[in-house]
């Protein structure tokens, strides 16, 4: 995971909560820490996923293609984090 001078604690926790299977199935790579969030590229397409930790200790997950927001899941519990990330990366928009 790329690091800078900012605090990467939250991003490291999120990256650790994503299973190896989910990371591999999504083609997750180039993970970057953001403020209370983790951003990573997926697959061979120009898509990115951003996972943000909310003050309620839940996750908001956003799927981007370039700078366009394609889909959002809000208020996701950690138990459902892998399922939602996998769905965004591997299913068609009709299945979201």
TIZALUM-30955 format. One record per residue: residue in one letter; x, y, z of N, C-alpha, C, O, CB in turn. Coordinates in pm, 1 decimal. Glycine has a CB too. Layout:
! TIZALUM-30955
R residuo      n.x      n.y      n.z     ca.x     ca.y     ca.z      c.x      c.y      c.z      o.x      o.y      o.z     cb.x     cb.y     cb.z
R       A        X        Y        Z        X        Y        Z        X        Y        Z        X        Y        Z        X        Y        Z
...
//
This chain:
! TIZALUM-30955
R residuo      n.x      n.y      n.z     ca.x     ca.y     ca.z      c.x      c.y      c.z      o.x      o.y      o.z     cb.x     cb.y     cb.z
R       X     85.3   -116.9      0.0      0.0      0.0      0.0     89.8    123.0      0.0    188.4    128.5     73.5    -97.0     -0.1    122.3
R       X     56.1    220.1    -81.1    131.8    344.4    -88.1    110.8    423.2     40.3      0.4    427.0     94.7     90.0    428.1   -211.5
R       X    216.6    485.4     87.8    206.2    563.7    211.6    263.2    702.1    189.2    342.2    725.0     97.7    279.6    493.6    328.3
R       X    222.1    791.9    273.1    276.9    926.6    272.5    288.1    969.0    417.9    289.1    884.2    507.1    187.6   1026.5    188.8
R       X    296.4   1096.1    442.6    312.3   1144.7    578.1    182.7   1145.9    656.7    185.0   1168.3    777.7    370.2   1281.2    575.9
R       X     69.6   1122.4    591.3    -58.2   1122.9    661.2    -74.1    994.4    741.4     -4.9    895.6    717.0   -174.7   1139.4    561.8
R       X   -166.4    996.9    837.6   -194.3    879.9    919.3   -266.0    775.0    834.3   -372.2    801.4    777.9   -279.2    918.2   1043.6
R       X   -207.4    657.1    826.1   -263.8    551.4    742.8   -330.8    441.8    825.5   -360.1    334.3    773.2   -155.4    491.0    656.0
R       X   -355.0    467.6    953.0   -410.8    365.3   1041.3   -543.7    311.9    990.2   -561.1    190.4    980.3   -428.6    421.0   1181.0
R       X   -637.8    399.7    957.6   -769.7    356.9    911.9   -757.6    278.3    781.5   -821.0    173.9    766.2   -862.8    478.5    892.9
R       X   -678.5    326.3    689.5   -661.5    256.7    561.3   -601.2    118.4    581.6   -642.4     23.1    515.4   -572.9    339.0    466.7
R       X   -504.9    105.8    671.4   -444.4    -24.4    698.4   -544.6   -120.4    760.5   -543.6   -239.4    729.1   -323.8     -8.8    790.1
R       X   -631.0    -70.5    848.0   -734.2   -154.1    909.1   -832.1   -202.6    801.8   -865.8   -320.9    797.4   -809.5    -76.1   1020.4
R       X   -877.5   -111.5    715.6   -970.4   -149.9    608.9   -906.0   -253.9    517.6   -969.3   -354.2    484.5  -1013.8    -26.1    527.0
R       X   -781.6   -231.6    476.4   -711.4   -325.0    388.0   -701.5   -462.9    454.5   -715.4   -565.4    387.8   -569.7   -271.1    352.7
R       X   -677.4   -464.9    585.3   -669.4   -590.3    658.6   -803.6   -661.0    672.3   -807.9   -783.5    683.6   -612.6   -565.3    794.2
R       X   -913.1   -585.4    671.5  -1045.9   -644.4    683.9  -1096.4   -703.2    552.1  -1189.7   -783.5    551.3  -1143.5   -540.5    734.1
R       X  -1035.6   -663.5    442.4  -1070.0   -724.1    313.1   -996.0   -856.1    300.5   -873.9   -860.9    315.2  -1034.4   -629.0    193.9
R       X  -1068.9   -962.3    273.7  -1005.8  -1093.9    264.5   -916.0  -1101.8    141.1   -933.7  -1028.2     44.0  -1112.9  -1205.1    260.0
R       X   -820.3  -1192.2    148.0   -732.0  -1214.5     32.8   -814.1  -1256.8    -87.9   -786.0  -1214.8   -200.2   -624.9  -1321.6     65.1
R       X   -915.5  -1339.7    -65.5  -1002.7  -1383.3   -174.9  -1069.0  -1263.7   -243.0  -1070.2  -1254.9   -365.7  -1109.9  -1480.5   -122.7
R       X  -1124.0  -1171.6   -163.5  -1190.2  -1053.7   -220.4  -1091.4   -969.4   -299.7  -1122.3   -924.4   -410.1  -1254.7   -968.9   -109.5
R       X   -974.0   -948.2   -244.5   -871.8   -868.7   -314.2   -834.1   -932.7   -447.5   -823.2   -864.3   -549.2   -746.3   -853.0   -226.3
R       X   -814.5  -1063.6   -446.0   -775.4  -1132.9   -568.7   -890.4  -1136.5   -669.0   -868.9  -1115.0   -788.3   -729.1  -1275.4   -536.9
R       X  -1011.3  -1163.2   -622.5  -1127.1  -1171.9   -712.0  -1159.3  -1037.8   -776.5  -1214.5  -1033.0   -886.4  -1248.8  -1222.5   -635.8
R       X  -1125.1   -929.8   -709.0  -1151.8   -795.5   -761.7  -1033.2   -740.0   -840.8  -1047.3   -640.1   -911.3  -1186.2   -700.5   -647.5
R       X   -917.8   -803.5   -829.6   -798.4   -749.1   -892.1   -753.0   -621.8   -822.8   -703.7   -529.2   -887.1   -823.3   -722.4  -1039.3
R       X   -770.0   -617.7   -691.2   -736.2   -497.0   -613.8   -586.6   -470.4   -617.7   -505.1   -560.3   -596.9   -783.2   -511.1   -467.8
R       X   -552.1   -344.7   -644.8   -410.4   -305.3   -650.7   -399.3   -154.8   -631.1   -499.5    -83.4   -632.2   -345.5   -347.8   -786.4
R       X   -277.3   -107.9   -613.2   -247.2     35.0   -599.5   -330.4    100.6   -489.0   -390.8    205.8   -510.1   -272.0    106.7   -732.2
R       X   -332.9     38.4   -372.4   -409.5     92.9   -260.2   -342.1    218.9   -207.4   -220.0    224.6   -192.6   -423.8    -12.0   -147.3
R       X   -424.4    320.0   -179.4   -375.9    449.3   -130.5   -460.0    491.8    -11.0   -582.5    479.8    -12.4   -380.8    557.4   -242.6
R       X   -392.8    541.5     92.0   -463.2    590.4    210.4   -515.4    730.8    185.5   -446.6    814.6    127.2   -371.0    588.6    333.8
R       X   -637.3    755.5    230.1   -698.4    888.0    229.2   -744.1    914.3    372.4   -733.0    825.4    456.8   -819.2    897.8    125.3
R       X   -793.9   1030.9    401.4   -841.5   1062.0    535.9   -959.9    971.3    567.7  -1064.3    980.7    503.0   -881.5   1212.8    548.4
R       X   -944.7    883.9    666.1  -1048.1    788.6    707.2  -1098.3    701.6    593.2  -1214.6    661.2    593.4  -1163.9    862.3    767.6
R       X  -1012.8    671.7    495.4  -1058.0    594.2    380.0   -942.1    519.9    314.4   -824.7    547.7    338.8  -1126.0    685.6    278.0
R       X   -980.4    424.7    230.5   -887.0    349.4    148.3   -939.3    352.9      5.8  -1057.8    329.2    -17.8   -869.9    202.2    199.7
R       X   -851.7    382.4    -89.4   -888.6    384.7   -230.8   -797.8    285.9   -302.5   -676.6    285.1   -280.9   -876.3    529.6   -292.3
R       X   -857.5    201.5   -389.2   -776.1    108.8   -466.1   -838.3     84.5   -602.2   -959.8     93.2   -620.3   -758.7    -23.2   -391.0
R       X   -750.9     53.6   -697.8   -796.0     20.4   -833.5   -841.7   -124.0   -834.3   -795.6   -206.0   -754.9   -683.0     43.7   -939.1
R       X   -934.3   -154.2   -926.5   -982.3   -291.3   -939.8   -980.7   -334.5  -1085.5  -1001.9   -253.6  -1175.9  -1123.4   -304.9   -882.0
R       X   -955.6   -462.0  -1107.1   -963.4   -521.4  -1240.0   -876.0   -452.4  -1342.9   -787.1   -374.3  -1309.2  -1104.1   -519.9  -1286.9
R       X   -902.6   -482.6  -1467.8   -827.2   -425.6  -1577.4   -890.4   -298.9  -1632.5   -841.1   -241.0  -1729.3   -812.8   -526.2  -1686.4
R       X   -998.0   -256.8  -1571.3  -1070.2   -139.0  -1618.5  -1020.7    -15.3  -1544.0   -936.4    -25.5  -1454.9  -1223.2   -156.8  -1599.6
R       X  -1072.2     98.7  -1579.7  -1034.6    223.7  -1513.3  -1123.9    248.9  -1392.3  -1169.4    361.3  -1371.2  -1043.4    342.1  -1611.5
R       X  -1149.0    145.7  -1313.2  -1239.3    159.8  -1199.2  -1161.9    162.9  -1068.4  -1054.8    103.7  -1055.4  -1341.1     46.0  -1197.3
R       X  -1219.9    234.3   -971.1  -1163.1    244.4   -837.2  -1274.4    225.0   -735.7  -1390.7    256.0   -761.6  -1091.9    381.1   -816.1
R       X  -1236.9    173.5   -620.7  -1329.2    162.9   -508.1  -1272.2    244.4   -393.2  -1152.7    238.7   -364.0  -1352.0     13.6   -466.1
R       X  -1360.2    320.4   -328.5  -1322.2    397.1   -210.2  -1406.5    346.3    -93.8  -1529.4    346.9    -99.7  -1342.2    552.0   -232.4
R       X  -1338.6    302.1     12.5  -1405.0    255.1    133.5  -1374.6    356.1    243.5  -1258.6    378.5    278.0  -1357.8    109.7    173.5
R       X  -1480.0    416.9    298.3  -1464.9    522.6    399.3  -1524.2    476.8    531.5  -1635.7    424.7    535.1  -1532.7    653.9    352.7
R       X  -1450.8    495.7    639.6  -1501.5    467.9    773.8  -1580.0    589.3    821.5  -1528.3    701.0    822.3  -1385.1    433.9    872.9
R       X  -1706.2    567.1    861.4  -1792.1    676.7    907.1  -1780.3    692.4   1058.4  -1729.7    602.8   1125.9  -1939.8    651.6    866.7
R       X  -1826.5    805.4   1112.6  -1823.5    825.1   1258.2  -1905.2    720.2   1334.8  -1881.1    698.2   1453.4  -1875.5    963.8   1291.9
R       X  -2001.2    655.7   1268.4  -2083.7    552.2   1332.0  -2013.2    416.3   1332.2  -2073.1    316.5   1372.2  -2218.8    540.6   1260.2
R       X  -1886.8    410.9   1288.0  -1809.0    288.0   1278.1  -1867.9    193.3   1173.7  -1860.5     71.2   1188.0  -1802.1    218.6   1414.0
R       X  -1925.4    250.2   1070.5  -1976.5    176.6    955.1  -1895.0    218.7    833.6  -1810.5    307.7    843.0  -2130.1    203.0    932.9
R       X  -1919.9    155.4    720.3  -1845.4    186.9    599.2  -1936.3    237.9    488.9  -2048.1    189.6    471.1  -1769.6     65.1    551.2
R       X  -1886.8    336.0    415.3  -1947.9    379.7    290.6  -1853.7    332.3    179.5  -1732.7    353.6    186.5  -1970.9    538.1    286.9
R       X  -1910.0    268.6     78.0  -1829.2    213.4    -30.2  -1876.1    276.8   -160.6  -1994.8    273.6   -192.9  -1839.9     56.8    -36.0
R       X  -1781.7    334.6   -235.4  -1814.0    402.3   -360.7  -1735.5    340.6   -474.3  -1617.3    309.3   -459.6  -1785.0    552.9   -351.0
R       X  -1801.6    323.2   -588.2  -1737.9    272.1   -708.7  -1727.9    385.9   -809.4  -1827.8    450.3   -841.4  -1817.1    151.2   -767.9
R       X  -1607.6    410.2   -859.0  -1582.9    515.8   -956.7  -1528.5    455.9  -1084.9  -1456.2    356.3  -1082.9  -1485.4    620.6   -900.7
R       X  -1564.0    517.8  -1196.0  -1496.6    492.9  -1323.6  -1445.0    628.1  -1367.5  -1522.1    717.6  -1402.4  -1593.3    426.7  -1433.0
R       X  -1313.2    641.8  -1365.3  -1254.9    774.1  -1383.7  -1296.3    861.0  -1266.0  -1273.1    825.1  -1150.5  -1299.4    837.9  -1519.4
R       X  -1357.7    975.4  -1295.3  -1407.1   1063.1  -1188.4  -1557.8   1051.1  -1169.6  -1615.9   1125.3  -1090.3  -1370.8   1207.9  -1218.4
R       X  -1621.6    959.7  -1240.6  -1766.6    943.1  -1233.8  -1803.9    841.3  -1127.0  -1753.6    728.9  -1127.2  -1822.6    900.1  -1370.1
R       X  -1891.8    880.9  -1036.2  -1942.8    790.8   -933.6  -2048.7    701.7   -996.6  -2148.4    750.9  -1049.5  -2000.9    869.9   -812.2
R       X  -2027.0    569.5   -991.1  -2120.1    475.1  -1052.1  -2221.1    419.6   -952.4  -2338.3    401.9   -985.7  -2043.8    361.4  -1115.1
R       X  -2176.0    392.3   -830.5  -2265.7    332.9   -731.4  -2210.0    355.2   -591.2  -2089.2    370.1   -572.6  -2285.3    181.7   -758.6
R       X  -2300.4    357.1   -492.4  -2262.4    376.1   -352.7  -2340.3    281.2   -264.2  -2460.4    261.4   -282.7  -2285.7    521.3   -308.7
R       X  -2271.3    222.8   -168.1  -2334.7    153.5    -56.0  -2304.8    237.6     67.8  -2190.7    279.4     87.4  -2282.1      3.5    -40.4
R       X  -2404.3    262.7    150.9  -2383.2    343.6    271.6  -2422.4    264.7    395.1  -2516.0    184.9    392.2  -2463.8    474.9    264.7
R       X  -2349.0    288.0    504.7  -2382.3    225.8    632.4  -2360.6     75.9    634.7  -2443.1      2.5    689.1  -2523.6    255.0    666.9
R       X  -2251.7     29.3    576.8  -2223.0   -113.6    568.4  -2146.5   -158.1    694.1  -2048.6    -94.7    733.7  -2141.2   -145.9    439.5
R       X  -2191.9   -266.5    755.4  -2121.2   -325.3    869.4  -1999.2   -401.7    819.2  -1995.4   -445.2    704.2  -2214.9   -419.0    950.8
R       X  -1900.8   -417.5    905.2  -1778.0   -485.8    866.1  -1805.3   -628.3    818.9  -1732.8   -680.2    734.1  -1679.9   -487.6    982.1
R       X  -1909.6   -692.2    873.2  -1941.8   -828.1    832.0  -1980.7   -836.2    684.5  -1966.6   -941.7    622.7  -2053.8   -882.6    917.7
R       X  -2028.9   -727.4    628.4  -2072.7   -725.1    488.8  -1975.1   -653.8    395.9  -2004.1   -637.2    277.5  -2207.1   -659.2    479.2
R       X  -1861.5   -612.1    446.9  -1765.6   -534.6    368.2  -1716.1   -612.4    246.2  -1718.6   -560.6    134.6  -1647.0   -494.1    455.3
R       X  -1671.7   -734.9    266.8  -1619.6   -815.6    155.1  -1725.6   -841.7     50.1  -1698.2   -831.9    -69.5  -1565.0   -948.1    206.2
R       X  -1845.8   -874.8     93.1  -1954.9   -903.1      0.2  -1986.7   -782.7    -88.4  -2005.9   -797.1   -209.1  -2079.3   -945.1     77.0
R       X  -1992.0   -664.8    -28.2  -2025.3   -543.3   -103.9  -1913.8   -503.4   -200.0  -1941.0   -465.0   -313.7  -2054.1   -428.0     -8.3
R       X  -1788.7   -512.1   -155.4  -1676.6   -479.4   -243.2  -1673.3   -576.5   -360.9  -1653.5   -534.9   -475.1  -1542.6   -483.6   -165.4
R       X  -1692.4   -704.5   -334.1  -1694.2   -804.1   -440.9  -1806.6   -774.9   -540.3  -1786.1   -780.8   -661.5  -1710.2   -945.5   -382.2
R       X  -1924.7   -743.8   -488.8  -2039.6   -716.4   -576.0  -2012.8   -597.2   -666.9  -2042.8   -602.6   -786.2  -2165.4   -690.8   -492.4
R       X  -1957.3   -490.4   -612.6  -1928.6   -372.7   -695.3  -1826.0   -403.4   -803.1  -1836.3   -353.5   -915.2  -1878.9   -257.8   -608.4
R       X  -1728.6   -484.2   -770.1  -1620.6   -510.1   -864.6  -1657.0   -612.8   -971.2  -1603.7   -607.4  -1082.0  -1499.2   -556.4   -790.5
R       X  -1746.5   -706.0   -940.0  -1765.6   -820.6  -1027.3  -1905.2   -841.5  -1082.0  -1924.2   -928.9  -1166.7  -1726.8   -939.3   -956.4
R       X  -2001.1   -767.3  -1038.6  -2137.6   -786.9  -1087.0  -2180.7   -671.9  -1174.5  -2125.0   -562.3  -1167.4  -2234.3   -802.7   -970.8
R       X  -2279.2   -697.1  -1256.3  -2330.0   -592.7  -1344.8  -2415.6   -495.7  -1264.2  -2464.0   -532.4  -1157.1  -2411.6   -653.8  -1462.1
R       X  -2435.8   -373.3  -1311.9  -2518.2   -274.2  -1239.6  -2658.0   -324.9  -1205.6  -2715.3   -281.8  -1105.5  -2530.3   -147.9  -1322.0
R       X  -2714.0   -413.9  -1284.9  -2846.9   -467.3  -1255.6  -2848.6   -549.3  -1128.2  -2952.7   -561.5  -1063.7  -2895.9   -551.6  -1370.8
R       X  -2734.2   -605.7  -1091.1  -2726.0   -692.7   -973.5  -2687.4   -617.6   -845.4  -2690.6   -676.5   -737.3  -2625.9   -803.0   -999.2
R       X  -2651.6   -490.8   -854.8  -2614.2   -414.8   -736.0  -2735.8   -397.0   -650.8  -2728.1   -335.4   -544.5  -2552.6   -278.5   -772.4
//
